[in-house]
Amino acid sequence: IARHSRGAVEVTCYGLRNQRDAGDRRYEEGLRVTCEHFVQLDKVSDYDASKAINRFGNHILVNMNGYTASARTEIFAYNPCPVQVLMQGFAGTSGAPYLSHTLVDAVQAPPESAPFYTEKLQMLPVSAFRGAPGP
């Protein structure tokens, strides 16, 4: 996110977790300085969060939480944006009809694994996983 082209792309991040430890707060602080907008939605329902995201007019919504304890994946089920993407970090398909793409690399999801995904694979040039082979 920090390296996005600010002249071409406007980034809005949404805070969805209401129970944050010190590590989460540091991560959130880092996001706040790399994006144009940061909207805290931790105290609203999934439905109300999806409505707020929709009203903001985003074109692409990226799920950076995957299937973690407080990911609030249900927000995506309301389809608040035209294109909804699962971010690299979840090794496998979501199986969710409301996620159209997944950002992966060739280590996590070799191109021949595409038939096993419900999402379209968007291949990244390098892996975000430590220890993964580089290009």
Buried (B, 14 or more C-beta within 10 A) or exposed (E): EEEEEEEEEEBBBBBBBEEBEEEEEEEBEEBEEBBEEBBEBBEBEBEEBBBBBBEBEBEEBBBBBBEEEEBBBEBBBBBBBEEBBBBBBBEBBBEBEBBBBBBBBBBBBEEEBBEEBBBEBBBBEEBBEEEEEEE
